[in-house]
Amino acid sequence: MFTIDDLADRLGGYLPPDEIQQVKRAFYYAEQAHDGQRRRSGEPYVTHPLAVANILANMHMDHQSLMAAMLHDVIEDTGVSKKALTAQFGQPVAELVDGVSKLTQITFEDKAVAQAENFQKMVLAMSRDIRVIIVKLADRLHNMRTLGALRPDKKRRIARETLEIYARIAGRLGINTIRIELEDLSFQAIHPMRAERIKRAVASARGHRRSAMREIQAALQQSLDDEVLQGTVVGRQKHLLSIYKKMRDQRKPFAEIMDVFGFRIITEDVASCYRILGVVHNLYKPVPGRFKDYIAIPKANGYQSLHTTLFGSRGMPIEVQIRTREMEAMANNGIAAHWLYKAGQTTHPIAEGSHARARAWVKGLLEMQRHAGNSLEFIEHVKNDLFPDDIYVFTPKGDIMELPQGATVIDFAYSVHTDIGNNCIACRIDRHLAPLSTRLESGQTLEIITAPGARPNLAWLSFVSTAKARSAIRHALKHQQQTEAVALGRRLLNKALAPFETSLEELDADVLKQVVKELEVASEEALMESLGLGNRMAHVVARRLVDVIHGERFDARRAELDSEKAVLISGSEGMVINFARCCHPLPGDPVLGHLSMGKGLVVHRAECRNLVEHKNDPEKLFTLEWSDAIDEDFPVALRIEIESRRGLVAELAGLVTDADANIERIGIEERDARLSTVNLTLSVKGRVHLARIIKRIRNLPNVGKITRMTN
């Protein structure tokens, strides 16, 4: 069993004797306070704080942190007060212990509220002393190592909390040794069978690939020696949760995950890192787009390293990390490296920078805590915040682009160039086509596919996250709407001029200029735009033009005559011709258009009830006809009464797909034990297409009434 004397021997390597003595005194105090208490495993309780202190000793934490580790449960689990601890060990140690202690004096409604309130208390303590979280992480790590004695449901609850909060905090603070172990222990507690199978598969693969790994390691080391470069090549393997996530995300069995094993090269200085990178790229071909320079652009938690993936000698991809010894210490210990260097009476810019970033992060947590409605809301914000602030993605040429967390493909396109964003139609992420709304992750390589004449979509505003993309999209949409409104305005004015047997093309330019001046608009284009947006009536402008031409006022009744042909619509006019959602007009339906101020022309079915109020104002209504060249899909809503049965949704989905249509929305309401009502929204080409689909649905057994919904 590990004893206090064993710990004292270890501490002798970096702490002075008087501080070691204070740590031992804290241990004996905790031993006395916990006298008679035992853990679920049956061991004396004091073995837990001793193990927590040992974890902190691995990180070379200071003596006050070690004392707090020894005493971290005495306020919570014994009769000792914070005041008594302050008298015995001083204010800093008592504050650390209090920060780690749970709120035991308050009864909470449920465990979720208790968890949130305790975490909120710890954050407040962290703001005063960041060491609180390091002690808490060590405490949680030992608890996870000794989960075996707990009930399975309690194991899973603690493991989920660890995975969602504490492992992420460890990652956010750059303490990767603790993060990786917490993740693997949580994974084993939540999915014990999956973890065991992956563990066995890794052990088996290690045996199969041992010769290849030795060969590659020897080749890497030899190439460094040949170039007289100082560097140590060590083999490494991905941890269990990382392998599991890769299998799940890529939908691949373990046998197809080739980069389970990799290598790390530790060298002396930054310049050597880049020289070694050149050597390994000369030895093995690099995989395009898989190089990451976290030395030039460190991660938010201070992590620095070069990452590259190579094609190995047997076609096996090899992940290689290249870093200095200081970067290795930083990668393993993160913010704790601050105390590691402090113990050696030296400072290091990497460690100091990490410490400063951690303090800034905690300050941000406090800001969130002040604005959160309650502790549960706060902890949800914290979970979302526990990812790095920025992501780094690559262009096809290998350039690194920095974007905020949550950025999408569209954000990336606009960050490259506004024109690329405006003309974006698709993208490839790591050579695979992906939706434009995809949230990006660090390390991905993006290729934007553009097309001349492509335009931004109004829906983009619902998912972009950068200010540049948002403002560029709004500007482009405004320009797009203006262009479309001008075109529609010309069509409407030509229709209004048709009863007078003239058109815009036949009008004298001076006549149009005179009317533009009379109406006090800036230009002919501005006039057409206002007509297309419905801000002016086309028949009013047409009458004025004719009056100017003939020098007399025509009979108003003549201007109300229908033109020889209605306005043609094709469904692709853009933002100034909208299709009413109340009646879902389809090609083939008799339709009317209503000019809505600021929106343009809204197309309704002729029998739509919403047109009744506008029929008293016929000058705002337009007779419309469908173009013969329509190649768009239109939504239509159906209500189907049918007998309930298993597999009904799948049956309907298959039938609609076979009819070359898409289901946009489906919902089922039970009318009674036997009958159901299915509400179906489809995308179809027109009335004929819809009729074919309805005919197929009627052929299903026990179908009752089928109604096309309107209003």
N, C-alpha and C positions, 0 to 999 in steps of 0.2 A: 504493500500500500504506500502511496506517495505521502510523505510527511512534511511538516513545516521545516524540518532540518534540510530535507532535500531541496525545498524551495529556497531556503536561505543560501544554500551552496550555489544555486543557479543565479540568485540575485547578486552574489559576490562578484560576478563578472562585470557589473555595470553600476551598482549602487554602493555608496559609502557605508561603512559598518553601522553608524548611528541611525541611518534610514532603514537599514535591514532590521535593526533592533525594534524600531517603531512598527514595522510590518509584523514582526513576531508577536509584539505586545497586542496588536489588533487581533491576531489569530487566537491568542489565549483568552482574550476578552470574549470573542465570538464563541469559543469552545465552551466557556462557562455559561454564556447567555443561552446557548442552544442545548445545554446539558439535559439529557433525557429524551430529546427529540430525535426521531429517526426518519429517514427518507422512505419512500414506498418500497425501495429495493431492500430495506432492512439495515442499511449502513447508517452510522452516526451522521446526523445532519451536517456537522461541521466539515465533512468531506466535500460537500458541494462548494461552500465559499473558498475552500483551499484550492479546489480544481479551477474555479473561476480566476483566482489570483494567478495560478500557474499559466493559464491561457494569456493573461495580460503580461506576464513575465516574458513569454515568447515574443511579445511585441516591444519589449523593453520599456514598458510604461513606468511612470514615476511612482515613488513610494506612496503618495497620497491616493492614487488610483488603486494600488494594491491593497492599501488599508480599507478603502471603501469596498473593495471586492470581498474582503474578509467579513465586513460588517453589514453587507448590503441587505441582509434579511432580518437584522435584529429589531429594527423599528416595526417591521411588518409582522414578525412571527413571535416576538418575545415582549416582555414588559418594559424594555428599555426605551426611553424617550429620546427625541432629537436633542433636547436640552442636555441630557446626561452625556450623549455622545460628544456634544460640543465641549463640555467641561473636560472630558477625558482626552479627546483627540484633536480638538480645534474646529473652528468654523468651516474651513474648506472641506474637510473629510465628512463632517456632519451634513453639509449641503449636498455633497455627492451621494451619500447614502439616502438622504431624503428624496433626491431626484429619481433614484432608481426604485424606491419603495412604492408599492401600490396604495391606492386610496382604500384602506381597510375600514375606516370609520363610517363610510357612507354606504347605504344599501341601494343598489341600482335595480332598475326594472328588469333588465336582461343582460346577458354576457356581452352583447354587442355594445350597449351603452357603457358598461363597465370598461370594456377594452378601449373605447374611444376616450372616455374621461381620463383613464390612466395614461394613455398616450399623450393627451393634451397636457397633463401635468408634467410629464417627462420632457416635452418640448420646451415648456417654460423653464425647466431646470437646465436644459441644454443651452438655452440662450444665455444663461449666466456662466455655465461651464460646460464646454463641449465634451469633456471627459465622461460626463454622465452617460452618453450614448455608447461610448466604448465599453464601459463597465457593463451596461445593459446587454450589449451584443455578446460579450464573453459569458454573462449569466445565461442568456438564451442558448448559446452554443452548448454549454454543458448540460442544460436541461434537455436539449434535443438529443445529445449523446446518450442520455439515460431515460429515454421515453419508454423503454421496454416494459417497465413495471405498471404502466397506466392502461386503462381500458381502451379498446380500439377506437371508440367514438371520440374520446378525449384526446387520444393521439392525433387523430385526423384534424380536430379543431385547432389544436396548438400548432400542428404542422402548417395548416392553411394560413393562420395568422403570421407564422414565421416567414412563409413564402411571400405573402402579400406585403408585409411591412418590414420585418427585420432584415431579411436577405436583401431587399431592395435598398434599405438604408446603408447596409454594409457596402453594396455596390456603389451607391451614390457618394459614399465617403472614400471609395477606392480600396477598401479592405477586402481584397479578393480572396485571401485564404479563408477568412470567415464566411464570406458570401458563398463560395463554392461548397463548403462543408454544410452550411445551413440549407442550401438548395438541395443537395443530395440527400441529407437526412430527412428533409421534408418530403421529398419525392418518395423515399422508401417508406415513410409512414402513411402517405396518402395512397400510393400504388405499390404495395409491397411485392406483389407477384411480377409486375412489369419491371420493377427495379432489379429483382433477382434474376430475371431472364436476361436483361441487358448486361448485368454484371457477369453472368456466365458467358454470354456471347463475346464480351470484351476480352475475358480471360482466354477463351478459345481462339479469338482472332489474334491475340498477342502471340500465341504459340505458332499459329500459321504464318504470321508475318514477321516473326522474330528475325529470320535471316535477312529479309528485305530491309528491315529497320536498321539492323547492324551495318549492312552494306551502305545504306544511305548516310548513316551517322558517320561512318568511317570516311566516306567520300567527302562529306562536308568538312570534317576536321582536317583531312589531308589538304583540301583546297585552301583552308586558312593557313596551314603550316607552310604550304608552297609559296604563299604571298607574304609570309612573315607577318601575319596579323594575329594579335592577341585575342583569343576568343575561346570559350568553352561551349561545346555542343552537348546539350542534354536532351534526351527524349522526353516526351510528355504525352498524355492522353486526355481527351475531352472528358469532362465529368458526366455522370449518369444523366442528370436532367438536361444537359446540353445535347447529348446524343438522342434522348427521347424526343425533345422538341424538334430536332432536325428530322427524325423519322416521321413524326406527326405532321409537321408543316410540309415536308416534301412528299409525304405519302409513300415512303420507301421502307422496305424491310432493312434490318440491320446489315445484311450482306451487301446491300447497295450503297451504304454510307462508307465511303472510302477514306474520308479524312478524320477518322477516329483518333489516329495517332499523328503527332507532329513533333517539331523540334524547336528548341529555344537556344539562341546563341547569345551568351553573355560576354560583353567586351568592356573595355576601359573607358572610352570616351565617345562622344557623339560622332566625331569625324570617322572613327572606326566603324560605327554602325552602318554608315552609308557606303564605306569601302567594302565591308563584308556583304552588303546587299548586292553590289556589283559582282562580287566573286560568286555568290550563290546563283545569280541570274545567268552568269556565264557557264556555270556548271550544269544547271537544269533550266529548261525553258520556263518562263513565268506564264501563269494562266492570265490572259488579258482581263483587265478590269478588277483583279483581285488584290491589287497592291494598296495598302493603307498606310499613310504616313501620320502616325499619332505623335511623332516627335515634333514636327513642324506645327501640327495642329493638335494639341493635347485634348483628350476628352474632358468633359466638364468636371470630372472628379480628379483631374490631374494626371491620369494615366498617360504614359508615353511609351511608345515602342514602334518599330517598323513591322508591319505584317505583310507577308507575301505568300502566294500559293504557287507551287511549282509542279511541273509534270516530272515525276520521279523516273528512275531508270527502268522500272517495270510498268510504266504507264499509270502508276498510282499517284494521285495528287498528294502533295506534301505541304502542310502548313508550317511556315517558318516564322518565328518571332525573333527580332534582333533588338537588343536593348543594352544599356549600360548597367553596371551593378547598382547604381543609385536608382535607376528606373525600375530594376527588378525589386528592390526593397520597397519602392513606392507602389508598385503593382500589387505586391503582397500585403503591405501594411497600410497603404493609403494615408489617411490623416494621422494614423498612429506613427508614421515615419517622422512626424514632427518631434515626438518624444524620443524616438530612436536616435535621431541626430543630437537632440538636446542632452541625452544621457552621455553621449561622447563629447559633450562640451563644444560641439560644432553646430553651425547652421548650414542649411542647404536650400537653395532657391526653390527646388522642386517641392520639398517638404513644406517650406514656408508658404508657397503658393497654394498648396493643397489645404493647409490650415486656414488660410484667408478665404478660400472658396467655400469651405465648410461653414465658416462663421457667416458668410454672406447668405448661404442657403438657409441656415437656421433663422436668420433675420427675415428672410422671405416667408418661412413657416409662421413666424410670429405675426407677420402682416396678414397672412391668410386666416390665422386664428382669430384675429380681431374682426375680420369681415364675415366669418362663417356664422350661420344662424345658430348652430348647436354643435356639440362635439362629434356627432355622427357625420354631419356635413363636412366638418373640418377634416376628419380622418379620410373621407373620400377624396377631398382635395389633395391631401398628402399623398395618397396612393397614386393619384394622377401625376403628382409633382416628382415622384421618386424615380423618374426616368431622366436621363441627361437632357440639359436644356437645348442642345443643338444636335443636329445630325449632319453627317458628312457623306455626300454622294458624289459619284463620278460621272463625268461626261464620257462619251465614247472615245475621246482622245486621251482620257486619263486625268483631266483637270478635276480638281476637288472643288465642290460647291458646298458652302455652309448654309443650312436652312434651319428654321426653328422646328422644334419637335412638333409633330402633327402636320407638317407640310405635305402637300399632295403633288402629284405629277404636274398639275397646272401651275402651282407655285414655282416648281423647278423651271418650267418652260419660260415663265415670265422673268425669272432671275437670270436666265441666259440672255434673253433679249425680248423686248416687247413684241416685235414682229413674230417671233417664234411662238410666243404665247397666243397671239391673235390668230395665227394660222394653224395651230395645233389640232390634229384630228385623232391621233392615236399615239401610243408609246410602247416601248419595249423596256421591261425591267429585267436586267440580267438575261437578255436575249429572248424573253418571253413576253408576248403581248399582255398588257394589263389595262384595266379601266383608268380613265383620267382622274378619277376620284381617289385612287389608291394612296393611302398614307405611306410615306417613304420611311425607310430604315437606313441607318448608317451602313455604308459599305456597298450599297446597291449601285449598279451602273445603269444609267438611263439614256435611252435614245428616243428623241422626240421625232415623230413623223408629222410633217406638215404638208399642206396642199394649198396652192394658190387659190385665192378666193374663199378659203375657209373662214368662218367667223366665230367669235366667242358665243357661248351659250349662256342664257340667263341663269340656268341651273348651277353654273360654276360658282356663282356668288354664295351658294349654300354650303360649299365645302372648302373653299380656299382659305388660307390662314395668314398670308402675308399682305401687308398694306400695299405693296407695289402691285401685286396681282389684282387685288380688289379694285384699286383705282384705275388700272389699265383696262380691266374688263368693263367697268362702268362707262369709261370714256368710249370704248369701242362700241358698246351696246347703244349708247346715245347717238353715235355717228351712224350706226347701222339702222337704227329706228328712223333717223332723219332721212337717209337715202331711200328707205322703203316707203316712208310717208310721202316723199316727193313723187315717187313713181305712182303710188295709189292716187294721189291728188290729181295727177295728170289724167289718169283713167276716168276718175269721177267727173272732172271738168269736161272732158271730151264727151262723156255720156250726157251731161247736162246741156251741152251745145248741140247735140245731135238733132233735137226737134227743130232747131233753127237752121238746120242744113249747113252747118259749119263745124270746124274743129280747130284745135290749137295750132296745128300745122298750117292751116289756111289763114289764120288771123294775121293782120299786120302787126309788126313788132311794136309800132308806136301806140297802137290801141291797148296792147297788154301793158306797156309801160305806164300809160295814163291811168289805167284802172289800178295798177299796183300803187301808184302815187296817191290816188284818191282813197284807197283803203288803208293807207299809212302803214304799209309793210315794207321791210328792208329791200326785198328783191323778189323777182319772179319765183325763185326757188323757195323762199320763205312763204310765199303765198301758197304754193303747191303743198308744202309741208303742213301748213295749217289746215288745208282741205283734207289731206290724208289722215290727219290726226282727229278730224271731226270738230276742230275749233271754229271752222267756218263752213257755211253751207255752199255746196258747188252750184246749186241752181241760182242762188243769189248772185254769185260772181258771174255766172253765165249770162243772166239777164242784163247785168251792168255792161258786160262786154258787147252784147248785141245792141244795147241802147247807144253805146258810143259809136259802133259801126254805122248804124242807120240814123243816128241823130233823133230818134223818136223812141217812145216806150211801146213795146209789143204788148199784146193782150196777155195778161198773166196766165190765162187758161191754157194758152198754147204751150207755154213753158212747162206745164204740168203733164203734157202728153208723154206717153212712154216712148222711149227711143226704139229704133228698129231692132236693136239687139241688146240684151242685158249685159251687165258686167260679168266677165268670165272670171272664175276662180279656179286655181289649180291645186291649192293646198300647200304650196311652197312659197307663198308671198312673204313670209317672215313675221315680223313683230306687229305689223299694223293691220293684218287681217287675222282675227281670232275666231275660233270655233266655240260656240256656246257650250258650256258644260251642262246646262240645264236640259237640253234636248238632244245632244250628241248628233248633229247633222252628218249624214253620210253621202258620198257621191251617188246620185240617183234620186235623192230626196228633193222635193220642191223646196227651195230655200229663199229667204229674204235677208237682206243685210241692213243692220241698224248702225248708224254712225254714232259712236259713243265718244264724248269729248275726251281728248287726251289718249284714247286707246285705238282709235281708228274704226275699222269696219268689223262689227261682230256678226257672224253668220249664224242664223237660227233656222230650224225647220219652219216651213210656212205656217204649220198649225200650232206652233209653240205658244203657250199661254202668256209667256213673258213679252210677246210682241203686241198684245192687245192694247196696252197703254200707249204704244208708239203709233198705232194705226190711225189715231186722231191727228198725227203730225206726219202726213205722207211724204213731206219733203225730206225727212230723215230716213225714210225707208227706200231701199233699192232692190229692184228685181235682179236676182243673180242666176247665173247658169254655171254648171260644172264644165270644166274643160275636158276634152276627150283625152288629154295627155296627162291624166293624174296618175302618179306612181307613189302615193303616200299611204300610210296606215292611219286609220281614224278610230277613236275609241267608241264603243257602243255598250250599253248596259242591258243585260237580259235578266229576267226573273223567271226561274224554272221551278215548277211544282213537280216533285218526283218522290217515289217511294224510297225510304231510307234503306241503305244496304252497305255492307262493307266494301271498300274499294271504289266508292262512287266518285270521289274527287279524282283518283287516278284514271278512272274510266273516262270522265269528262275531259281531263287534261290530254289524254292520248287522242281522243276524238278531235279536239280542237287543233292539236298539233298536226294531225294527219290532214286536216282541212287547210293547212298553210296559214294558220292564224296564231296569235299569241294571247295568253291569258295575262291580263294586267293585275286583276284582283279577283279573289273568290272568297265567298263567305257562305256558311250554311246555317240556317235557322230551323230548329225542330218545331214543326207545327203540332204534332202529336206523336204518339209512339210509333206510328207507321209512316207518316208523311213528313217531308222536309222541303224547305224552300231554299233554292240555291241562287244567290245573287252573284252574277258573273259579269265582269267587265273585260271585253275583248278588244283587240286591235284588228280591224278588218279593212279590206280595200274599198268596199262599197256595199250597196244594197244587195247586189247579186251574190257577192261573196257571203254576206250575212245570211241570205236565204238558203244557200247551200249548207251552211253550218247548222241552222235551225232544223233543216230537213234531216240531217244526220242525228241531231239530238232527239228528234221525234221518234227515230227508229230504235232508241234505247227502250228496254222494257219498263213499263209502269210510269211513263212520263205523262204528266197532266198538262196543265196550261203553261205556255211559253209566252212571256210578254216582253216587248221591247220597252224599256223604261224611258220616261221623259218627265221633266219637271219634278 
